[in-house]
């Protein structure tokens, strides 16, 4: 696990100088080593590649940048390739000579053998860049689900890239202006979607894409798109056996490490399966780490403790309380480099910090919901689709009027907040049915944003509705059912835009490597081709996944509903943290410059009264304010 950066130029060696500052801006991603290689010809054309190393595999000979036999091709790589030993054997049979035992060198020789199509043979998480001196070309790629980040920008005529935005901002010529369109979509999604960023001059390489830079031309191609057809056939027992096999293998290959390794155990079914398999496959007690809250309705520590006891793990628990919110929220802009309004990021940051005191690598259950249909909204979508066909006087007048008078509880998780659910159903008729995430989880609707933004700010925008970003992905999905199309949208937007950003940045902020077996490409391809009845019914999700591992896990874990991993921000911002929240928002520079403060006052007052739970909306505005203050005011 590492941080990578680089510059491609035709302006001579002086243009490569910023790469050193870019590399060192990401020291947290690689505390075990750093290096830069400059390759420039007599015409002033060439590249510099920078690397920060977190040593996990091949501790002695795995330093980067790495080159081939004749030093004509150079690579910097962030991630892990789990099938590199198989690939290496094939490459050695083809005559390639290796000087290390690292997975990085395997990518290098695979590129020599296969060219840009080498990405199709890689099983793992990765972002890498290869400078090909013969072709005068930079080739870069990001893994199918975006577990590892890749950001890029233009500085004059130079192409500049980095694992994190902070690396790019260390270059003096990057366009740092505010990207208001990104903020507009952030308010609805809670994250800035690919391929834009919150800075006007910075872009993200989307998940499953590769990039080529040659002759001052940048080309981006999508090489991977989740495919849900043709469906698997066969009896249920046979499918269960296949699913056990692919997930067990995915966990097994992720246990290879030359440094201490453990697991993040939430108490949900996904991380419980990973922990159970680690206990089966390992040679000693699994080290597990869990985080919870003093508000027991939001905490799954009891479930996590039950799993830890069942499998005899070396278990540690940590608590996040309301005081952590404001002690940590000011730090978040430096972790993520752009606003991210997922409240669980604070818990993940604490968990990563505590985990790193004991291990360097931690497996997790990320991806189980997006692969096997675990979210409640997947089961609610069919009902909402029926609801939207009812008479407009009912769906857009009477029902919204009735539910608007229901108070919303902030002291229970959203899955148990039935009044909030009814209000969401009332809003479903007004939204695009193809944008499930916005239907059930949008922070600010298009109408909300029109009320929030000052008219002068909106006049310079002309932004498309946020729903079009998701509906376009829905229409392009290689699937025939509504559920599979929705899963495809989440795998290409919510997963890389929110969950994996949160996982990567919080872990790497503390030099911790996270591994996600349920996002293994073989697991994902199997899950995609499962018939929908094995994913969700009217009453439960992850149908086949639950059945496949029912023999390992306690019944109450197998049958438990999805609770989610979220801080009780609604409760905290309604009580002890209300005054601080109000002061920060109403005095905030971004709010005063772009928003109607009267609209923010309305949100605060309604939240305080208990009429509406605006906790996540207020949290999103807080994160935005803190980010803007960090990068534009400080």
PAZANU-805449 format. One line per field, with one value per residue (C-alpha): residue number from 0; residue in three letters; chain; x, y, z. Coordinates in pm, whole numbers, plus 50000, padded with zeros to 5 digits. Example, Ala and Ser with C-alpha at 12.3 -4.5 7.8 and 13.67 -1.06 7.14 Angstrom:
2
resi: [0|1]
resn: [Ala|Ser]
chain: [A|A]
xx: [51230|51367]
yy: [49550|49894]
zz: [50780|50714]
***
This chain:
634
resi: [0|1|2|3|4|5|6|7|8|9|10|11|12|13|14|15|16|17|18|19|20|21|22|23|24|25|26|27|28|29|30|31|32|33|34|35|36|37|38|39|40|41|42|43|44|45|46|47|48|49|50|51|52|53|54|55|56|57|58|59|60|61|62|63|64|65|66|67|68|69|70|71|72|73|74|75|76|77|78|79|80|81|82|83|84|85|86|87|88|89|90|91|92|93|94|95|96|97|98|99|100|101|102|103|104|105|106|107|108|109|110|111|112|113|114|115|116|117|118|119|120|121|122|123|124|125|126|127|128|129|130|131|132|133|134|135|136|137|138|139|140|141|142|143|144|145|146|147|148|149|150|151|152|153|154|155|156|157|158|159|160|161|162|163|164|165|166|167|168|169|170|171|172|173|174|175|176|177|178|179|180|181|182|183|184|185|186|187|188|189|190|191|192|193|194|195|196|197|198|199|200|201|202|203|204|205|206|207|208|209|210|211|212|213|214|215|216|217|218|219|220|221|222|223|224|225|226|227|228|229|230|231|232|233|234|235|236|237|238|239|240|241|242|243|244|245|246|247|248|249|250|251|252|253|254|255|256|257|258|259|260|261|262|263|264|265|266|267|268|269|270|271|272|273|274|275|276|277|278|279|280|281|282|283|284|285|286|287|288|289|290|291|292|293|294|295|296|297|298|299|300|301|302|303|304|305|306|307|308|309|310|311|312|313|314|315|316|317|318|319|320|321|322|323|324|325|326|327|328|329|330|331|332|333|334|335|336|337|338|339|340|341|342|343|344|345|346|347|348|349|350|351|352|353|354|355|356|357|358|359|360|361|362|363|364|365|366|367|368|369|370|371|372|373|374|375|376|377|378|379|380|381|382|383|384|385|386|387|388|389|390|391|392|393|394|395|396|397|398|399|400|401|402|403|404|405|406|407|408|409|410|411|412|413|414|415|416|417|418|419|420|421|422|423|424|425|426|427|428|429|430|431|432|433|434|435|436|437|438|439|440|441|442|443|444|445|446|447|448|449|450|451|452|453|454|455|456|457|458|459|460|461|462|463|464|465|466|467|468|469|470|471|472|473|474|475|476|477|478|479|480|481|482|483|484|485|486|487|488|489|490|491|492|493|494|495|496|497|498|499|500|501|502|503|504|505|506|507|508|509|510|511|512|513|514|515|516|517|518|519|520|521|522|523|524|525|526|527|528|529|530|531|532|533|534|535|536|537|538|539|540|541|542|543|544|545|546|547|548|549|550|551|552|553|554|555|556|557|558|559|560|561|562|563|564|565|566|567|568|569|570|571|572|573|574|575|576|577|578|579|580|581|582|583|584|585|586|587|588|589|590|591|592|593|594|595|596|597|598|599|600|601|602|603|604|605|606|607|608|609|610|611|612|613|614|615|616|617|618|619|620|621|622|623|624|625|626|627|628|629|630|631|632|633]
resn: [Unk|Unk|Unk|Unk|Unk|Unk|Unk|Unk|Unk|Unk|Unk|Unk|Unk|Unk|Unk|Unk|Unk|Unk|Unk|Unk|Unk|Unk|Unk|Unk|Unk|Unk|Unk|Unk|Unk|Unk|Unk|Unk|Unk|Unk|Unk|Unk|Unk|Unk|Unk|Unk|Unk|Unk|Unk|Unk|Unk|Unk|Unk|Unk|Unk|Unk|Unk|Unk|Unk|Unk|Unk|Unk|Unk|Unk|Unk|Unk|Unk|Unk|Unk|Unk|Unk|Unk|Unk|Unk|Unk|Unk|Unk|Unk|Unk|Unk|Unk|Unk|Unk|Unk|Unk|Unk|Unk|Unk|Unk|Unk|Unk|Unk|Unk|Unk|Unk|Unk|Unk|Unk|Unk|Unk|Unk|Unk|Unk|Unk|Unk|Unk|Unk|Unk|Unk|Unk|Unk|Unk|Unk|Unk|Unk|Unk|Unk|Unk|Unk|Unk|Unk|Unk|Unk|Unk|Unk|Unk|Unk|Unk|Unk|Unk|Unk|Unk|Unk|Unk|Unk|Unk|Unk|Unk|Unk|Unk|Unk|Unk|Unk|Unk|Unk|Unk|Unk|Unk|Unk|Unk|Unk|Unk|Unk|Unk|Unk|Unk|Unk|Unk|Unk|Unk|Unk|Unk|Unk|Unk|Unk|Unk|Unk|Unk|Unk|Unk|Unk|Unk|Unk|Unk|Unk|Unk|Unk|Unk|Unk|Unk|Unk|Unk|Unk|Unk|Unk|Unk|Unk|Unk|Unk|Unk|Unk|Unk|Unk|Unk|Unk|Unk|Unk|Unk|Unk|Unk|Unk|Unk|Unk|Unk|Unk|Unk|Unk|Unk|Unk|Unk|Unk|Unk|Unk|Unk|Unk|Unk|Unk|Unk|Unk|Unk|Unk|Unk|Unk|Unk|Unk|Unk|Unk|Unk|Unk|Unk|Unk|Unk|Unk|Unk|Unk|Unk|Unk|Unk|Unk|Unk|Unk|Unk|Unk|Unk|Unk|Unk|Unk|Unk|Unk|Unk|Unk|Unk|Unk|Unk|Unk|Unk|Unk|Unk|Unk|Unk|Unk|Unk|Unk|Unk|Unk|Unk|Unk|Unk|Unk|Unk|Unk|Unk|Unk|Unk|Unk|Unk|Unk|Unk|Unk|Unk|Unk|Unk|Unk|Unk|Unk|Unk|Unk|Unk|Unk|Unk|Unk|Unk|Unk|Unk|Unk|Unk|Unk|Unk|Unk|Unk|Unk|Unk|Unk|Unk|Unk|Unk|Unk|Unk|Unk|Unk|Unk|Unk|Unk|Unk|Unk|Unk|Unk|Unk|Unk|Unk|Unk|Unk|Unk|Unk|Unk|Unk|Unk|Unk|Unk|Unk|Unk|Unk|Unk|Unk|Unk|Unk|Unk|Unk|Unk|Unk|Unk|Unk|Unk|Unk|Unk|Unk|Unk|Unk|Unk|Unk|Unk|Unk|Unk|Unk|Unk|Unk|Unk|Unk|Unk|Unk|Unk|Unk|Unk|Unk|Unk|Unk|Unk|Unk|Unk|Unk|Unk|Unk|Unk|Unk|Unk|Unk|Unk|Unk|Unk|Unk|Unk|Unk|Unk|Unk|Unk|Unk|Unk|Unk|Unk|Unk|Unk|Unk|Unk|Unk|Unk|Unk|Unk|Unk|Unk|Unk|Unk|Unk|Unk|Unk|Unk|Unk|Unk|Unk|Unk|Unk|Unk|Unk|Unk|Unk|Unk|Unk|Unk|Unk|Unk|Unk|Unk|Unk|Unk|Unk|Unk|Unk|Unk|Unk|Unk|Unk|Unk|Unk|Unk|Unk|Unk|Unk|Unk|Unk|Unk|Unk|Unk|Unk|Unk|Unk|Unk|Unk|Unk|Unk|Unk|Unk|Unk|Unk|Unk|Unk|Unk|Unk|Unk|Unk|Unk|Unk|Unk|Unk|Unk|Unk|Unk|Unk|Unk|Unk|Unk|Unk|Unk|Unk|Unk|Unk|Unk|Unk|Unk|Unk|Unk|Unk|Unk|Unk|Unk|Unk|Unk|Unk|Unk|Unk|Unk|Unk|Unk|Unk|Unk|Unk|Unk|Unk|Unk|Unk|Unk|Unk|Unk|Unk|Unk|Unk|Unk|Unk|Unk|Unk|Unk|Unk|Unk|Unk|Unk|Unk|Unk|Unk|Unk|Unk|Unk|Unk|Unk|Unk|Unk|Unk|Unk|Unk|Unk|Unk|Unk|Unk|Unk|Unk|Unk|Unk|Unk|Unk|Unk|Unk|Unk|Unk|Unk|Unk|Unk|Unk|Unk|Unk|Unk|Unk|Unk|Unk|Unk|Unk|Unk|Unk|Unk|Unk|Unk|Unk|Unk|Unk|Unk|Unk|Unk|Unk|Unk|Unk|Unk|Unk|Unk|Unk|Unk|Unk|Unk|Unk|Unk|Unk|Unk|Unk|Unk|Unk|Unk|Unk|Unk|Unk|Unk|Unk|Unk|Unk|Unk|Unk|Unk|Unk|Unk|Unk|Unk|Unk|Unk|Unk|Unk|Unk|Unk|Unk|Unk|Unk|Unk|Unk|Unk|Unk|Unk|Unk|Unk|Unk|Unk|Unk|Unk|Unk|Unk|Unk|Unk|Unk|Unk|Unk|Unk|Unk|Unk|Unk|Unk|Unk|Unk|Unk|Unk|Unk|Unk|Unk|Unk|Unk|Unk|Unk|Unk|Unk]
chain: [A|A|A|A|A|A|A|A|A|A|A|A|A|A|A|A|A|A|A|A|A|A|A|A|A|A|A|A|A|A|A|A|A|A|A|A|A|A|A|A|A|A|A|A|A|A|A|A|A|A|A|A|A|A|A|A|A|A|A|A|A|A|A|A|A|A|A|A|A|A|A|A|A|A|A|A|A|A|A|A|A|A|A|A|A|A|A|A|A|A|A|A|A|A|A|A|A|A|A|A|A|A|A|A|A|A|A|A|A|A|A|A|A|A|A|A|A|A|A|A|A|A|A|A|A|A|A|A|A|A|A|A|A|A|A|A|A|A|A|A|A|A|A|A|A|A|A|A|A|A|A|A|A|A|A|A|A|A|A|A|A|A|A|A|A|A|A|A|A|A|A|A|A|A|A|A|A|A|A|A|A|A|A|A|A|A|A|A|A|A|A|A|A|A|A|A|A|A|A|A|A|A|A|A|A|A|A|A|A|A|A|A|A|A|A|A|A|A|A|A|A|A|A|A|A|A|A|A|A|A|A|A|A|A|A|A|A|A|A|A|A|A|A|A|A|A|A|A|A|A|A|A|A|A|A|A|A|A|A|A|A|A|A|A|A|A|A|A|A|A|A|A|A|A|A|A|A|A|A|A|A|A|A|A|A|A|A|A|A|A|A|A|A|A|A|A|A|A|A|A|A|A|A|A|A|A|A|A|A|A|A|A|A|A|A|A|A|A|A|A|A|A|A|A|A|A|A|A|A|A|A|A|A|A|A|A|A|A|A|A|A|A|A|A|A|A|A|A|A|A|A|A|A|A|A|A|A|A|A|A|A|A|A|A|A|A|A|A|A|A|A|A|A|A|A|A|A|A|A|A|A|A|A|A|A|A|A|A|A|A|A|A|A|A|A|A|A|A|A|A|A|A|A|A|A|A|A|A|A|A|A|A|A|A|A|A|A|A|A|A|A|A|A|A|A|A|A|A|A|A|A|A|A|A|A|A|A|A|A|A|A|A|A|A|A|A|A|A|A|A|A|A|A|A|A|A|A|A|A|A|A|A|A|A|A|A|A|A|A|A|A|A|A|A|A|A|A|A|A|A|A|A|A|A|A|A|A|A|A|A|A|A|A|A|A|A|A|A|A|A|A|A|A|A|A|A|A|A|A|A|A|A|A|A|A|A|A|A|A|A|A|A|A|A|A|A|A|A|A|A|A|A|A|A|A|A|A|A|A|A|A|A|A|A|A|A|A|A|A|A|A|A|A|A|A|A|A|A|A|A|A|A|A|A|A|A|A|A|A|A|A|A|A|A|A|A|A|A|A|A|A|A|A|A|A|A|A|A|A|A|A|A|A|A|A|A|A|A|A|A|A|A|A|A|A|A|A|A|A|A|A|A|A|A|A|A|A|A|A|A|A|A|A|A|A|A|A|A|A|A|A|A|A|A]
xx: [50000|50154|50118|50212|50259|50424|50466|50481|50637|50796|50935|51264|51391|51289|50923|50979|51095|50753|50733|50936|50690|50402|50555|50618|50265|50153|50407|50123|50053|50408|50616|50858|51036|51027|51192|51174|51297|51339|51356|51403|51557|51767|51454|51317|51046|50997|50849|50918|50761|50738|50655|50587|50603|50408|50593|50355|50495|50857|51000|51356|51337|51002|51114|50968|50979|51064|51196|51235|51554|51661|51528|51292|50972|50912|50622|50477|50201|49957|49766|49794|49774|49654|49722|50071|50242|50035|50100|50470|50498|50332|50559|50874|50772|50757|51116|51072|51340|51251|51479|51231|50948|50698|50363|50474|50730|50465|50254|50558|50635|50267|50250|50550|50365|50007|50028|49739|49520|49725|49453|49218|49443|49494|49307|49335|49313|49532|49618|49939|50124|50375|50614|50703|51014|50995|50642|50685|50360|50222|49974|49769|49480|49248|49093|48737|48566|48795|48949|49266|49252|49401|49372|49513|49541|49708|49971|50051|50107|50226|50020|50032|49892|49874|49703|49550|49448|49689|49971|49847|49803|50173|50235|50236|50053|49737|49406|49273|48949|48626|48426|48074|47916|48090|47952|47605|47608|47780|47482|47257|47495|47709|48020|48177|48116|48374|48522|48500|48652|48585|48874|48822|49153|49153|48984|48954|49014|48686|48686|48749|48915|49258|49431|49695|49900|50090|50183|50004|49679|49495|49267|49043|48879|48652|48789|48555|48178|47983|47795|47484|47413|47388|47243|47384|47179|47172|47022|47047|47277|47526|47523|47575|47879|48022|47966|48140|48432|48485|48452|48677|48938|48903|48970|49255|49456|49426|49595|49934|50134|50481|50346|50081|49726|49376|49011|48756|48453|48132|47895|47711|47699|47968|48251|48137|48181|48527|48629|48492|48685|49004|48968|48922|49213|49464|49715|49639|49377|49246|49300|48966|48878|48532|48392|48062|47871|47736|47392|47318|47051|47326|47593|47659|47926|47720|47702|48072|48157|47946|48136|48470|48386|48257|48581|48821|48962|49201|48935|48951|48666|48662|48393|48311|48108|47962|48277|48468|48254|48395|48737|48765|48558|48822|49069|48851|48932|49301|49212|48975|49087|48725|48395|48257|47934|47926|47915|48066|48395|48468|48421|48635|48910|48913|48900|49194|49401|49345|49385|49723|49862|49841|49848|49946|49677|49306|49045|48690|48342|48318|48113|47876|47570|47644|47727|47452|47174|47186|47036|46674|46609|46657|46346|46157|46214|45945|45688|45789|45758|45398|45336|45454|45183|44904|44706|44911|44661|44738|45116|45213|44953|44764|45035|45314|45081|44997|45349|45497|45316|45482|45775|46104|46306|46677|46749|46711|46898|46740|46638|46410|46288|45947|45825|46136|46066|45712|45839|46085|45806|45608|45907|45955|45691|45884|46221|46373|46306|46647|46826|46756|47028|46869|46521|46598|46923|46947|47051|46928|46677|46685|46411|46609|46916|46717|46600|46948|47165|47164|47028|47358|47539|47292|47300|47660|47584|47321|47406|47211|47001|47211|46975|47097|47442|47282|47012|47277|47461|47130|47056|47407|47407|47455|47155|46792|46627|46558|46750|47060|47062|47040|47327|47531|47469|47580|47890|47995|47895|47821|48082|48386|48257|48175|48244|48584|48702|48612|48782|49102|49164|49089|49307|49594|49583|49725|49936|49698|49620|49258|49160|48808|48748|48384|48511|48729|48663|48568|48320|48176|48131|47961|47730|47638|47519|47307|46934|46766|46567|46898|46978|46663|46298|46027|46154|46531|46848|47163|46953|47214|47498|47309|47232|47588|47736|47451|47652|47932|47749|47501|47140|47072|47363|47249|46891|46967|46850|47079|47151|47406|47718|47626|47688|47381|47449|47081|47061|47394|47321|46977|47108|47454|47617|47336|47481|47824|47663|47454|47752|47972|47708|47570|47919|48065|48231|48092|47739|47743|47891|47674|47371|47067|47136|46761|46734|47006|46826|46508|46690|46839|46508|46313|46580|46585|46204|46200|45964|46226|46555|46791|47094|47264|47188|47342|47639|47688|47688|47936|48175|48147|48216|48518|48659|48613|48775|49071|49146|49013|49029|49332]
yy: [50000|50328|50678|50752|51070|51196|51455|51411|51705|51829|52142|52003|51886|52201|52109|51791|51966|51976|51597|51590|51810|51609|51286|51422|51563|51198|51074|50914|50675|50543|50595|50311|50466|50722|50772|50962|50868|51131|51015|51297|51296|51556|51721|51785|51519|51269|51198|51192|50921|50957|50694|50665|50309|50124|49793|49495|49234|49187|49409|49393|49419|49589|49952|50173|50322|49988|49916|49631|49464|49736|50029|50138|50100|50235|50186|50329|50121|50149|49839|49462|49205|48875|48655|48790|48458|48279|48564|48558|48187|48245|48542|48350|48079|48353|48454|48748|48780|48903|49074|49094|48893|49181|49207|49544|49386|49142|49431|49574|49254|49189|49529|49431|49115|49239|49617|49822|49510|49385|49524|49242|48985|49165|49043|49291|49656|49894|50231|50247|50454|50320|50544|50378|50550|50378|50501|50828|50735|50728|50447|50446|50237|50206|49882|49781|49916|50207|50078|50274|50643|50822|51201|51406|51761|51975|52231|52439|52163|51911|51612|51570|51280|51175|50927|51213|51567|51704|51566|51766|52080|52062|52154|52534|52549|52344|52526|52550|52738|52613|52372|52481|52207|51946|52111|52121|51742|51682|51834|51562|51266|51339|51288|51443|51200|51079|51215|51563|51697|51994|52181|52315|52186|51838|51526|51164|50863|50668|50313|50050|50299|50331|50646|50721|51039|51073|51373|51610|51418|51258|50962|50788|50451|50235|49881|49726|49747|49515|49256|49087|48855|48568|48450|48150|47834|47529|47422|47635|47392|47401|47782|47791|47568|47787|48102|47953|47856|48196|48393|48152|48185|48566|48575|48325|48519|48831|48664|48685|48951|49004|49234|49191|49145|49169|49242|49517|49351|49555|49281|49272|48962|49073|49136|48836|48609|48751|48703|48348|48249|48412|48201|47886|47958|48114|47956|48161|48387|48661|49014|49195|49559|49710|50056|50160|50440|50509|50534|50161|50182|50282|50042|49687|49612|49332|49150|49203|49076|48765|48685|48754|48512|48246|48240|48312|48632|48874|49144|49519|49769|50147|50407|50725|50982|51321|51506|51327|51498|51847|51729|51532|51722|51994|51723|51565|51817|51723|51354|51366|51689|51756|51749|51406|51407|51043|51075|50729|50869|50996|50648|50499|50749|50657|50285|50313|50507|50247|49950|50074|50051|49673|49569|49708|49530|49490|49295|49431|49354|49642|49573|49307|49531|49651|49302|49100|49363|49431|49778|49818|50051|49765|49605|49933|50033|49798|49939|50293|50212|50106|50413|50651|50516|50623|50946|51263|51423|51137|51101|51466|51647|51452|51208|51471|51701|51428|51297|51646|51669|51360|51426|51255|51076|51140|50885|50574|50452|50542|50178|50204|50559|50486|50846|50938|50637|50752|51097|50940|50741|51061|51215|50911|51023|51341|51174|50968|50601|50516|50708|50484|50642|50986|50849|50712|50873|51218|51490|51783|51749|51976|52186|52203|52327|52595|52724|52700|52866|53238|53321|53482|53155|52951|53191|53095|52725|52572|52237|51926|51762|51528|51244|51250|51134|50818|50768|50771|50489|50303|50322|50207|49907|49565|49422|49335|49377|49691|49556|49467|49805|49972|49758|49859|50228|50183|49989|50268|50569|50526|50255|50434|50784|50738|50403|50328|50688|50673|50336|50426|50776|50702|50391|50551|50861|50621|50410|50116|49890|49778|49469|49387|49019|49077|49316|49047|49044|48674|48730|49031|48850|48558|48790|48991|48681|48547|48550|48833|48594|48491|48853|49002|48932|49157|49096|49035|49091|48888|48573|48330|48488|48428|48068|47997|48088|47998|47696|47919|48208|48243|48246|48597|48732|48549|48673|49025|49314|49580|49839|50051|50211|50568|50814|50946|51293|51386|51333|51503|51810|51844|51845|51917|52011|52232|52567|52495|52376|52691|52918|52742|52745|53095|53246|53032|53197|52954|52982|53360|53372|53111|53024|53200|53211|53226|52876|52745|52904|52722|52388|52451|52553|52260|52019|52163|52142|51773|51826|51709|51528|51752|51601|51470|51788|52000|51765|51796|52175|52155|51937|52176|52476|52316|52209|52555|52719|52482|52527|52873|53076|52945]
zz: [50000|49894|49758|49400|49199|48884|48612|48234|48049|47729|47899|48031|48372|48563|48512|48713|49031|49207|49218|49540|49727|49581|49708|50057|50088|50111|50367|50566|50277|50290|50604|50522|50225|49947|49611|49282|48936|48663|48302|48052|47703|47525|47379|47728|47701|47980|48320|48691|48907|49285|49545|49919|50052|50319|50325|50342|50100|49986|50257|50120|49739|49680|49655|49381|49122|48964|48616|48368|48243|47999|48207|47931|48134|48486|48727|49048|49202|49492|49603|49612|49331|49475|49170|49106|49174|48908|48663|48744|48661|48322|48251|48344|48099|47836|47913|48154|48425|48774|49026|49317|49472|49461|49286|49143|48913|48790|48661|48487|48295|48229|48059|47845|47746|47709|47669|47805|47816|48112|48341|48244|48413|48743|49050|49330|49424|49234|49093|48896|48638|48385|48192|47861|47722|47385|47322|47515|47683|48035|48096|48417|48547|48845|48973|48873|49187|49272|49594|49520|49415|49117|49069|48786|48654|48391|48487|48181|47925|48186|48301|48678|48884|49248|49479|49675|49589|49849|49634|49335|49544|49631|49265|49234|48900|48968|48922|49278|49207|49363|49148|49237|49026|49239|49553|49400|49349|49684|49866|49722|49720|50031|49815|49505|49218|48966|48750|48899|49219|49443|49275|48924|48791|48944|48811|48923|48707|48748|48878|48612|48377|48218|48100|47837|47799|47472|47258|47500|47457|47749|47670|47924|47850|48059|48055|48313|48346|48579|48372|48513|48221|48152|48481|48663|48646|48866|49194|49506|49689|49403|49396|49773|49738|49462|49667|49970|49752|49588|49913|50106|49833|49835|50209|50180|49923|50140|50434|50261|50445|50583|50858|51135|51008|51161|51082|51131|51286|51281|51396|51063|50847|50599|50844|51050|50747|50682|51047|51057|50746|50875|51190|50979|50745|50984|51216|51528|51689|51459|51585|51560|51612|51661|51720|51874|52041|52389|52228|52222|51950|51705|51828|51713|51970|52128|51794|51729|52076|52017|51695|51863|52145|51906|51707|51994|51847|52015|52034|52104|52120|52095|52161|51967|52158|52075|52178|51901|51636|51675|51784|51458|51203|51166|51068|50800|50521|50544|50533|50234|50057|49959|50149|50242|50443|50552|50933|50982|50848|51198|51345|51068|51143|51512|51428|51187|51440|51711|51477|51351|51703|51669|51300|50959|50752|50832|50634|50623|50490|50241|49929|50062|50037|49684|49557|49727|49767|50140|50162|50264|49973|49728|49878|49895|49533|49389|49631|49544|49173|49234|49447|49174|48940|49176|49116|49153|49394|49633|49587|49546|49755|50018|50134|50150|50346|50595|50655|50684|51017|51158|51396|51315|51581|51587|51859|51639|51328|50994|50934|51240|51176|51028|51008|50808|50584|50518|50426|50186|50026|49985|49803|49578|49329|49254|49191|48913|48981|48830|49108|49407|49621|49586|49631|49977|50087|49928|50169|49959|49674|49370|49533|49856|49670|49488|49825|49977|49711|49657|49313|49211|49275|49074|48779|48710|48712|48486|48642|48541|48813|49025|48938|48577|48694|48830|48568|48293|48473|48516|48143|48053|48288|48129|48313|48243|48585|48787|49088|48890|48718|49058|49187|48883|48961|49322|49220|48986|49195|49566|49624|49473|49556|49922|50086|49934|49965|50334|50377|50191|50327|50693|50684|50497|50718|50980|50740|50761|50466|50426|50226|50107|50017|49914|49645|49491|49118|49123|49406|49226|48896|49071|49266|48957|48773|49058|48977|49167|49390|49547|49630|49778|49857|49999|50351|50339|50139|50075|50050|49916|50114|50439|50347|50238|50576|50810|50924|51053|51218|51505|51391|51522|51311|50997|51034|51156|50940|50804|51075|50898|51043|51120|51400|51584|51445|51442|51817|51890|51675|51833|52190|52330|51999|51870|51979|51830|51505|51479|51539|51285|51011|51052|51082|50804|50505|50247|50386|50382|50032|49855|50072|50213|50585|50644|50493|50723|51019|50915|50905|51248|51403|51254|51369|51719|51745|51649|51356|51101|51148|50953|51127|50814|50619|50891|50911|50533|50564|50852|50650|50357|50576|50742|50404|50250|50551|50527|50156|50070|50392|50581]
***
